[in-house]
Amino acid sequence: MKRLILLILPILIVLSSCDRTLEPDSSFVAGSGIQLKVGGSLVYTYDPLTWQLGYNSTTREFRASDDAMKNYFFVVCSSVPSTVGQKLEASVTWSSGSSTQSVKGKFEVAKIEGDTYWLWCGDKKTPTGVTVVVLR
């Protein structure tokens, strides 16, 4: 009996820790623009006057950068976002001139408006929201 309990306990711990994600940040989902939000802080907001967008359908890569290309973020997805609730693997990399950071994980499509998709990763260490646009 003691051995059975010792076998079941790790399984219960693993099962309970698999689904510990944070719900999408309400200000991120309510936003109307292209943005990158990491750990509760807004890192970038796309400005069409000083930023450029790019999209590569073959590699499923979305890019946004300022005109000087010093500040940017790009997202590479395992599949093209298509429906609310869709889950996909993605990596987000961003730079602010001198440093580059990245987050990789499971993202969920939290909102869709036309060809714009709000992707949310509710990781407790680094909750991340990023908006991507499929350029046609």
CNS distance restraints for C-alpha pairs under 8 A (distance, minus, plus):
assign (resid   1 and name CA) (resid   5 and name CA) 6.41 0.50 0.50
assign (resid   2 and name CA) (resid   6 and name CA) 6.26 0.50 0.50
assign (resid   3 and name CA) (resid   7 and name CA) 6.22 0.50 0.50
assign (resid   4 and name CA) (resid   8 and name CA) 6.18 0.50 0.50
assign (resid   5 and name CA) (resid   9 and name CA) 5.96 0.50 0.50
assign (resid   6 and name CA) (resid  10 and name CA) 7.20 0.50 0.50
assign (resid   7 and name CA) (resid  11 and name CA) 7.09 0.50 0.50
assign (resid   8 and name CA) (resid  12 and name CA) 6.32 0.50 0.50
assign (resid   9 and name CA) (resid  13 and name CA) 6.28 0.50 0.50
assign (resid  10 and name CA) (resid  14 and name CA) 6.16 0.50 0.50
assign (resid  11 and name CA) (resid  15 and name CA) 6.14 0.50 0.50
assign (resid  12 and name CA) (resid  16 and name CA) 6.07 0.50 0.50
assign (resid  13 and name CA) (resid  17 and name CA) 6.24 0.50 0.50
assign (resid  14 and name CA) (resid  18 and name CA) 6.31 0.50 0.50
assign (resid  15 and name CA) (resid  19 and name CA) 7.59 0.50 0.50
assign (resid  16 and name CA) (resid  20 and name CA) 7.72 0.50 0.50
assign (resid  20 and name CA) (resid 123 and name CA) 7.67 0.50 0.50
assign (resid  20 and name CA) (resid 124 and name CA) 7.48 0.50 0.50
assign (resid  21 and name CA) (resid 121 and name CA) 7.88 0.50 0.50
assign (resid  21 and name CA) (resid 122 and name CA) 4.69 0.50 0.50
assign (resid  21 and name CA) (resid 123 and name CA) 5.45 0.50 0.50
assign (resid  21 and name CA) (resid 124 and name CA) 6.30 0.50 0.50
assign (resid  22 and name CA) (resid 122 and name CA) 4.34 0.50 0.50
assign (resid  22 and name CA) (resid 123 and name CA) 6.47 0.50 0.50
assign (resid  22 and name CA) (resid 124 and name CA) 6.43 0.50 0.50
assign (resid  22 and name CA) (resid 127 and name CA) 7.34 0.50 0.50
assign (resid  23 and name CA) (resid 122 and name CA) 6.13 0.50 0.50
assign (resid  24 and name CA) (resid  28 and name CA) 7.35 0.50 0.50
assign (resid  24 and name CA) (resid  29 and name CA) 6.93 0.50 0.50
assign (resid  24 and name CA) (resid 110 and name CA) 7.13 0.50 0.50
assign (resid  24 and name CA) (resid 120 and name CA) 6.06 0.50 0.50
assign (resid  24 and name CA) (resid 121 and name CA) 7.72 0.50 0.50
assign (resid  24 and name CA) (resid 122 and name CA) 6.59 0.50 0.50
assign (resid  24 and name CA) (resid 129 and name CA) 7.76 0.50 0.50
assign (resid  25 and name CA) (resid  29 and name CA) 6.43 0.50 0.50
assign (resid  25 and name CA) (resid  40 and name CA) 7.88 0.50 0.50
assign (resid  25 and name CA) (resid 129 and name CA) 7.86 0.50 0.50
assign (resid  26 and name CA) (resid  30 and name CA) 5.95 0.50 0.50
assign (resid  27 and name CA) (resid  31 and name CA) 6.07 0.50 0.50
assign (resid  28 and name CA) (resid  37 and name CA) 7.30 0.50 0.50
assign (resid  28 and name CA) (resid 129 and name CA) 6.74 0.50 0.50
assign (resid  29 and name CA) (resid 110 and name CA) 6.97 0.50 0.50
assign (resid  29 and name CA) (resid 111 and name CA) 6.66 0.50 0.50
assign (resid  29 and name CA) (resid 118 and name CA) 6.86 0.50 0.50
assign (resid  33 and name CA) (resid  45 and name CA) 7.00 0.50 0.50
assign (resid  33 and name CA) (resid  46 and name CA) 6.88 0.50 0.50
assign (resid  33 and name CA) (resid 131 and name CA) 7.63 0.50 0.50
assign (resid  34 and name CA) (resid  45 and name CA) 5.91 0.50 0.50
assign (resid  34 and name CA) (resid  46 and name CA) 5.25 0.50 0.50
assign (resid  34 and name CA) (resid 130 and name CA) 7.46 0.50 0.50
assign (resid  34 and name CA) (resid 131 and name CA) 4.95 0.50 0.50
assign (resid  34 and name CA) (resid 132 and name CA) 6.66 0.50 0.50
assign (resid  34 and name CA) (resid 133 and name CA) 7.97 0.50 0.50
assign (resid  35 and name CA) (resid  42 and name CA) 7.50 0.50 0.50
assign (resid  35 and name CA) (resid  43 and name CA) 7.62 0.50 0.50
assign (resid  35 and name CA) (resid  44 and name CA) 5.46 0.50 0.50
assign (resid  35 and name CA) (resid  45 and name CA) 4.35 0.50 0.50
assign (resid  35 and name CA) (resid  46 and name CA) 5.96 0.50 0.50
assign (resid  35 and name CA) (resid 129 and name CA) 7.82 0.50 0.50
assign (resid  35 and name CA) (resid 130 and name CA) 5.71 0.50 0.50
assign (resid  35 and name CA) (resid 131 and name CA) 5.40 0.50 0.50
assign (resid  36 and name CA) (resid  42 and name CA) 6.17 0.50 0.50
assign (resid  36 and name CA) (resid  43 and name CA) 5.52 0.50 0.50
assign (resid  36 and name CA) (resid  44 and name CA) 5.17 0.50 0.50
assign (resid  36 and name CA) (resid  45 and name CA) 6.60 0.50 0.50
assign (resid  36 and name CA) (resid  73 and name CA) 7.71 0.50 0.50
assign (resid  36 and name CA) (resid 128 and name CA) 7.55 0.50 0.50
assign (resid  36 and name CA) (resid 129 and name CA) 5.85 0.50 0.50
assign (resid  36 and name CA) (resid 130 and name CA) 4.49 0.50 0.50
assign (resid  36 and name CA) (resid 131 and name CA) 6.62 0.50 0.50
assign (resid  37 and name CA) (resid  41 and name CA) 5.50 0.50 0.50
assign (resid  37 and name CA) (resid  42 and name CA) 4.34 0.50 0.50
assign (resid  37 and name CA) (resid  43 and name CA) 5.43 0.50 0.50
assign (resid  37 and name CA) (resid  44 and name CA) 7.14 0.50 0.50
assign (resid  37 and name CA) (resid 128 and name CA) 5.65 0.50 0.50
assign (resid  37 and name CA) (resid 129 and name CA) 5.00 0.50 0.50
assign (resid  37 and name CA) (resid 130 and name CA) 6.27 0.50 0.50
assign (resid  38 and name CA) (resid  42 and name CA) 6.48 0.50 0.50
assign (resid  38 and name CA) (resid  43 and name CA) 6.64 0.50 0.50
assign (resid  38 and name CA) (resid 126 and name CA) 6.44 0.50 0.50
assign (resid  38 and name CA) (resid 127 and name CA) 5.95 0.50 0.50
assign (resid  38 and name CA) (resid 128 and name CA) 4.52 0.50 0.50
assign (resid  38 and name CA) (resid 129 and name CA) 6.48 0.50 0.50
assign (resid  39 and name CA) (resid 125 and name CA) 7.61 0.50 0.50
assign (resid  39 and name CA) (resid 126 and name CA) 4.94 0.50 0.50
assign (resid  39 and name CA) (resid 127 and name CA) 5.03 0.50 0.50
assign (resid  39 and name CA) (resid 128 and name CA) 6.21 0.50 0.50
assign (resid  40 and name CA) (resid 127 and name CA) 7.05 0.50 0.50
assign (resid  40 and name CA) (resid 128 and name CA) 7.79 0.50 0.50
assign (resid  46 and name CA) (resid  51 and name CA) 6.24 0.50 0.50
assign (resid  46 and name CA) (resid  64 and name CA) 7.28 0.50 0.50
assign (resid  47 and name CA) (resid  51 and name CA) 5.45 0.50 0.50
assign (resid  48 and name CA) (resid  52 and name CA) 6.80 0.50 0.50
assign (resid  50 and name CA) (resid  66 and name CA) 5.75 0.50 0.50
assign (resid  50 and name CA) (resid  67 and name CA) 5.65 0.50 0.50
assign (resid  51 and name CA) (resid  64 and name CA) 6.78 0.50 0.50
assign (resid  51 and name CA) (resid  65 and name CA) 5.38 0.50 0.50
assign (resid  51 and name CA) (resid  66 and name CA) 4.06 0.50 0.50
assign (resid  51 and name CA) (resid  67 and name CA) 5.38 0.50 0.50
assign (resid  52 and name CA) (resid  64 and name CA) 5.63 0.50 0.50
assign (resid  52 and name CA) (resid  65 and name CA) 5.45 0.50 0.50
assign (resid  52 and name CA) (resid  66 and name CA) 6.19 0.50 0.50
assign (resid  52 and name CA) (resid  67 and name CA) 6.62 0.50 0.50
assign (resid  53 and name CA) (resid  62 and name CA) 7.64 0.50 0.50
assign (resid  53 and name CA) (resid  63 and name CA) 5.61 0.50 0.50
assign (resid  53 and name CA) (resid  64 and name CA) 4.58 0.50 0.50
assign (resid  53 and name CA) (resid  65 and name CA) 6.76 0.50 0.50
assign (resid  54 and name CA) (resid  62 and name CA) 5.84 0.50 0.50
assign (resid  54 and name CA) (resid  63 and name CA) 4.81 0.50 0.50
assign (resid  54 and name CA) (resid  64 and name CA) 6.36 0.50 0.50
assign (resid  54 and name CA) (resid 135 and name CA) 7.27 0.50 0.50
assign (resid  55 and name CA) (resid  60 and name CA) 7.26 0.50 0.50
assign (resid  55 and name CA) (resid  61 and name CA) 5.71 0.50 0.50
assign (resid  55 and name CA) (resid  62 and name CA) 4.58 0.50 0.50
assign (resid  55 and name CA) (resid  63 and name CA) 6.18 0.50 0.50
assign (resid  55 and name CA) (resid 133 and name CA) 7.52 0.50 0.50
assign (resid  55 and name CA) (resid 134 and name CA) 6.35 0.50 0.50
assign (resid  55 and name CA) (resid 135 and name CA) 5.96 0.50 0.50
assign (resid  56 and name CA) (resid  60 and name CA) 5.60 0.50 0.50
assign (resid  56 and name CA) (resid  61 and name CA) 5.20 0.50 0.50
assign (resid  56 and name CA) (resid  62 and name CA) 6.63 0.50 0.50
assign (resid  57 and name CA) (resid  61 and name CA) 6.88 0.50 0.50
assign (resid  59 and name CA) (resid  76 and name CA) 7.24 0.50 0.50
assign (resid  60 and name CA) (resid  76 and name CA) 5.72 0.50 0.50
assign (resid  60 and name CA) (resid  77 and name CA) 5.56 0.50 0.50
assign (resid  60 and name CA) (resid  78 and name CA) 7.19 0.50 0.50
assign (resid  60 and name CA) (resid  79 and name CA) 6.71 0.50 0.50
assign (resid  60 and name CA) (resid  80 and name CA) 6.24 0.50 0.50
assign (resid  61 and name CA) (resid  74 and name CA) 6.92 0.50 0.50
assign (resid  61 and name CA) (resid  75 and name CA) 5.54 0.50 0.50
assign (resid  61 and name CA) (resid  76 and name CA) 4.37 0.50 0.50
assign (resid  61 and name CA) (resid  77 and name CA) 6.53 0.50 0.50
assign (resid  62 and name CA) (resid  74 and name CA) 5.42 0.50 0.50
assign (resid  62 and name CA) (resid  75 and name CA) 5.07 0.50 0.50
assign (resid  62 and name CA) (resid  76 and name CA) 6.46 0.50 0.50
assign (resid  62 and name CA) (resid 132 and name CA) 6.27 0.50 0.50
assign (resid  62 and name CA) (resid 133 and name CA) 7.12 0.50 0.50
assign (resid  62 and name CA) (resid 134 and name CA) 7.70 0.50 0.50
assign (resid  63 and name CA) (resid  72 and name CA) 7.42 0.50 0.50
assign (resid  63 and name CA) (resid  73 and name CA) 6.01 0.50 0.50
assign (resid  63 and name CA) (resid  74 and name CA) 4.28 0.50 0.50
assign (resid  63 and name CA) (resid  75 and name CA) 6.54 0.50 0.50
assign (resid  64 and name CA) (resid  72 and name CA) 5.55 0.50 0.50
assign (resid  64 and name CA) (resid  73 and name CA) 5.51 0.50 0.50
assign (resid  64 and name CA) (resid  74 and name CA) 6.26 0.50 0.50
assign (resid  65 and name CA) (resid  69 and name CA) 5.45 0.50 0.50
assign (resid  65 and name CA) (resid  70 and name CA) 7.45 0.50 0.50
assign (resid  65 and name CA) (resid  71 and name CA) 5.74 0.50 0.50
assign (resid  65 and name CA) (resid  72 and name CA) 4.02 0.50 0.50
assign (resid  65 and name CA) (resid  73 and name CA) 6.46 0.50 0.50
assign (resid  66 and name CA) (resid  70 and name CA) 6.66 0.50 0.50
assign (resid  66 and name CA) (resid  71 and name CA) 5.64 0.50 0.50
assign (resid  66 and name CA) (resid  72 and name CA) 6.34 0.50 0.50
assign (resid  70 and name CA) (resid  95 and name CA) 7.11 0.50 0.50
assign (resid  70 and name CA) (resid  96 and name CA) 6.35 0.50 0.50
assign (resid  70 and name CA) (resid  97 and name CA) 4.67 0.50 0.50
assign (resid  71 and name CA) (resid  94 and name CA) 7.43 0.50 0.50
assign (resid  71 and name CA) (resid  95 and name CA) 5.35 0.50 0.50
assign (resid  71 and name CA) (resid  96 and name CA) 4.66 0.50 0.50
assign (resid  71 and name CA) (resid  97 and name CA) 5.64 0.50 0.50
assign (resid  72 and name CA) (resid  94 and name CA) 5.47 0.50 0.50
assign (resid  72 and name CA) (resid  95 and name CA) 5.47 0.50 0.50
assign (resid  72 and name CA) (resid  96 and name CA) 6.96 0.50 0.50
assign (resid  73 and name CA) (resid  92 and name CA) 6.95 0.50 0.50
assign (resid  73 and name CA) (resid  93 and name CA) 5.50 0.50 0.50
assign (resid  73 and name CA) (resid  94 and name CA) 4.03 0.50 0.50
assign (resid  73 and name CA) (resid  95 and name CA) 6.52 0.50 0.50
assign (resid  74 and name CA) (resid  92 and name CA) 5.74 0.50 0.50
assign (resid  74 and name CA) (resid  93 and name CA) 5.44 0.50 0.50
assign (resid  74 and name CA) (resid  94 and name CA) 6.44 0.50 0.50
assign (resid  75 and name CA) (resid  90 and name CA) 6.68 0.50 0.50
assign (resid  75 and name CA) (resid  91 and name CA) 5.63 0.50 0.50
assign (resid  75 and name CA) (resid  92 and name CA) 4.53 0.50 0.50
assign (resid  75 and name CA) (resid  93 and name CA) 6.56 0.50 0.50
assign (resid  75 and name CA) (resid 132 and name CA) 7.82 0.50 0.50
assign (resid  76 and name CA) (resid  90 and name CA) 5.48 0.50 0.50
assign (resid  76 and name CA) (resid  91 and name CA) 5.41 0.50 0.50
assign (resid  76 and name CA) (resid  92 and name CA) 6.73 0.50 0.50
assign (resid  77 and name CA) (resid  88 and name CA) 6.80 0.50 0.50
assign (resid  77 and name CA) (resid  89 and name CA) 5.86 0.50 0.50
assign (resid  77 and name CA) (resid  90 and name CA) 4.30 0.50 0.50
assign (resid  77 and name CA) (resid  91 and name CA) 6.71 0.50 0.50
assign (resid  78 and name CA) (resid  88 and name CA) 5.94 0.50 0.50
assign (resid  78 and name CA) (resid  89 and name CA) 5.20 0.50 0.50
assign (resid  78 and name CA) (resid  90 and name CA) 6.09 0.50 0.50
assign (resid  79 and name CA) (resid  88 and name CA) 6.43 0.50 0.50
assign (resid  79 and name CA) (resid  89 and name CA) 7.73 0.50 0.50
assign (resid  81 and name CA) (resid  86 and name CA) 7.14 0.50 0.50
assign (resid  81 and name CA) (resid  88 and name CA) 7.87 0.50 0.50
assign (resid  81 and name CA) (resid 109 and name CA) 6.78 0.50 0.50
assign (resid  81 and name CA) (resid 117 and name CA) 6.91 0.50 0.50
assign (resid  82 and name CA) (resid  86 and name CA) 7.21 0.50 0.50
assign (resid  82 and name CA) (resid 109 and name CA) 7.95 0.50 0.50
assign (resid  83 and name CA) (resid 109 and name CA) 6.74 0.50 0.50
assign (resid  83 and name CA) (resid 112 and name CA) 7.41 0.50 0.50
assign (resid  84 and name CA) (resid 108 and name CA) 7.68 0.50 0.50
assign (resid  84 and name CA) (resid 109 and name CA) 4.98 0.50 0.50
assign (resid  84 and name CA) (resid 110 and name CA) 5.63 0.50 0.50
assign (resid  84 and name CA) (resid 111 and name CA) 5.83 0.50 0.50
assign (resid  84 and name CA) (resid 112 and name CA) 6.67 0.50 0.50
assign (resid  85 and name CA) (resid 108 and name CA) 5.79 0.50 0.50
assign (resid  85 and name CA) (resid 109 and name CA) 5.22 0.50 0.50
assign (resid  85 and name CA) (resid 110 and name CA) 6.21 0.50 0.50
assign (resid  86 and name CA) (resid 108 and name CA) 5.53 0.50 0.50
assign (resid  86 and name CA) (resid 109 and name CA) 5.36 0.50 0.50
assign (resid  87 and name CA) (resid 106 and name CA) 6.64 0.50 0.50
assign (resid  87 and name CA) (resid 107 and name CA) 5.66 0.50 0.50
assign (resid  87 and name CA) (resid 108 and name CA) 4.43 0.50 0.50
assign (resid  87 and name CA) (resid 109 and name CA) 6.56 0.50 0.50
assign (resid  88 and name CA) (resid 106 and name CA) 5.64 0.50 0.50
assign (resid  88 and name CA) (resid 107 and name CA) 5.40 0.50 0.50
assign (resid  88 and name CA) (resid 108 and name CA) 6.37 0.50 0.50
assign (resid  89 and name CA) (resid 104 and name CA) 7.57 0.50 0.50
assign (resid  89 and name CA) (resid 105 and name CA) 5.64 0.50 0.50
assign (resid  89 and name CA) (resid 106 and name CA) 4.59 0.50 0.50
assign (resid  89 and name CA) (resid 107 and name CA) 5.99 0.50 0.50
assign (resid  90 and name CA) (resid 104 and name CA) 5.81 0.50 0.50
assign (resid  90 and name CA) (resid 105 and name CA) 5.76 0.50 0.50
assign (resid  90 and name CA) (resid 106 and name CA) 6.34 0.50 0.50
assign (resid  90 and name CA) (resid 107 and name CA) 6.46 0.50 0.50
assign (resid  91 and name CA) (resid 102 and name CA) 6.97 0.50 0.50
assign (resid  91 and name CA) (resid 103 and name CA) 5.65 0.50 0.50
assign (resid  91 and name CA) (resid 104 and name CA) 4.15 0.50 0.50
assign (resid  91 and name CA) (resid 105 and name CA) 6.50 0.50 0.50
assign (resid  92 and name CA) (resid 102 and name CA) 5.37 0.50 0.50
assign (resid  92 and name CA) (resid 103 and name CA) 5.24 0.50 0.50
assign (resid  92 and name CA) (resid 104 and name CA) 6.30 0.50 0.50
assign (resid  93 and name CA) (resid 100 and name CA) 7.06 0.50 0.50
assign (resid  93 and name CA) (resid 101 and name CA) 5.70 0.50 0.50
assign (resid  93 and name CA) (resid 102 and name CA) 4.15 0.50 0.50
assign (resid  93 and name CA) (resid 103 and name CA) 6.57 0.50 0.50
assign (resid  94 and name CA) (resid 100 and name CA) 5.68 0.50 0.50
assign (resid  94 and name CA) (resid 101 and name CA) 5.55 0.50 0.50
assign (resid  94 and name CA) (resid 102 and name CA) 6.28 0.50 0.50
assign (resid  95 and name CA) (resid  99 and name CA) 5.62 0.50 0.50
assign (resid  95 and name CA) (resid 100 and name CA) 4.33 0.50 0.50
assign (resid  95 and name CA) (resid 101 and name CA) 6.42 0.50 0.50
assign (resid  96 and name CA) (resid 100 and name CA) 6.86 0.50 0.50
assign (resid 103 and name CA) (resid 126 and name CA) 7.83 0.50 0.50
assign (resid 103 and name CA) (resid 128 and name CA) 7.88 0.50 0.50
assign (resid 105 and name CA) (resid 121 and name CA) 6.87 0.50 0.50
assign (resid 106 and name CA) (resid 121 and name CA) 5.99 0.50 0.50
assign (resid 107 and name CA) (resid 119 and name CA) 5.85 0.50 0.50
assign (resid 107 and name CA) (resid 120 and name CA) 5.10 0.50 0.50
assign (resid 107 and name CA) (resid 121 and name CA) 4.43 0.50 0.50
assign (resid 107 and name CA) (resid 122 and name CA) 7.64 0.50 0.50
assign (resid 108 and name CA) (resid 119 and name CA) 5.47 0.50 0.50
assign (resid 108 and name CA) (resid 120 and name CA) 5.22 0.50 0.50
assign (resid 108 and name CA) (resid 121 and name CA) 6.45 0.50 0.50
assign (resid 109 and name CA) (resid 117 and name CA) 6.62 0.50 0.50
assign (resid 109 and name CA) (resid 118 and name CA) 5.81 0.50 0.50
assign (resid 109 and name CA) (resid 119 and name CA) 4.64 0.50 0.50
assign (resid 109 and name CA) (resid 120 and name CA) 6.43 0.50 0.50
assign (resid 110 and name CA) (resid 117 and name CA) 7.59 0.50 0.50
assign (resid 110 and name CA) (resid 118 and name CA) 5.47 0.50 0.50
assign (resid 110 and name CA) (resid 119 and name CA) 5.75 0.50 0.50
assign (resid 110 and name CA) (resid 120 and name CA) 6.24 0.50 0.50
assign (resid 111 and name CA) (resid 117 and name CA) 5.89 0.50 0.50
assign (resid 111 and name CA) (resid 118 and name CA) 5.07 0.50 0.50
assign (resid 111 and name CA) (resid 119 and name CA) 7.48 0.50 0.50
assign (resid 112 and name CA) (resid 116 and name CA) 5.78 0.50 0.50
assign (resid 112 and name CA) (resid 117 and name CA) 4.72 0.50 0.50
assign (resid 112 and name CA) (resid 118 and name CA) 6.42 0.50 0.50
assign (resid 113 and name CA) (resid 117 and name CA) 6.65 0.50 0.50
assign (resid 115 and name CA) (resid 133 and name CA) 5.61 0.50 0.50
assign (resid 115 and name CA) (resid 134 and name CA) 5.36 0.50 0.50
assign (resid 115 and name CA) (resid 135 and name CA) 7.36 0.50 0.50
assign (resid 116 and name CA) (resid 131 and name CA) 6.89 0.50 0.50
assign (resid 116 and name CA) (resid 132 and name CA) 5.74 0.50 0.50
assign (resid 116 and name CA) (resid 133 and name CA) 4.42 0.50 0.50
assign (resid 116 and name CA) (resid 134 and name CA) 6.58 0.50 0.50
assign (resid 117 and name CA) (resid 131 and name CA) 5.57 0.50 0.50
assign (resid 117 and name CA) (resid 132 and name CA) 5.33 0.50 0.50
assign (resid 117 and name CA) (resid 133 and name CA) 6.29 0.50 0.50
assign (resid 118 and name CA) (resid 129 and name CA) 7.02 0.50 0.50
assign (resid 118 and name CA) (resid 130 and name CA) 5.93 0.50 0.50
assign (resid 118 and name CA) (resid 131 and name CA) 4.45 0.50 0.50
assign (resid 118 and name CA) (resid 132 and name CA) 6.57 0.50 0.50
assign (resid 119 and name CA) (resid 129 and name CA) 5.64 0.50 0.50
assign (resid 119 and name CA) (resid 130 and name CA) 5.32 0.50 0.50
assign (resid 119 and name CA) (resid 131 and name CA) 6.04 0.50 0.50
assign (resid 119 and name CA) (resid 132 and name CA) 7.62 0.50 0.50
assign (resid 120 and name CA) (resid 127 and name CA) 7.65 0.50 0.50
assign (resid 120 and name CA) (resid 128 and name CA) 5.88 0.50 0.50
assign (resid 120 and name CA) (resid 129 and name CA) 4.48 0.50 0.50
assign (resid 120 and name CA) (resid 130 and name CA) 6.64 0.50 0.50
assign (resid 121 and name CA) (resid 127 and name CA) 5.66 0.50 0.50
assign (resid 121 and name CA) (resid 128 and name CA) 5.12 0.50 0.50
assign (resid 121 and name CA) (resid 129 and name CA) 6.30 0.50 0.50
assign (resid 122 and name CA) (resid 126 and name CA) 7.55 0.50 0.50
assign (resid 122 and name CA) (resid 127 and name CA) 4.72 0.50 0.50
assign (resid 122 and name CA) (resid 128 and name CA) 6.59 0.50 0.50
assign (resid 123 and name CA) (resid 127 and name CA) 4.81 0.50 0.50
assign (resid 123 and name CA) (resid 128 and name CA) 7.46 0.50 0.50
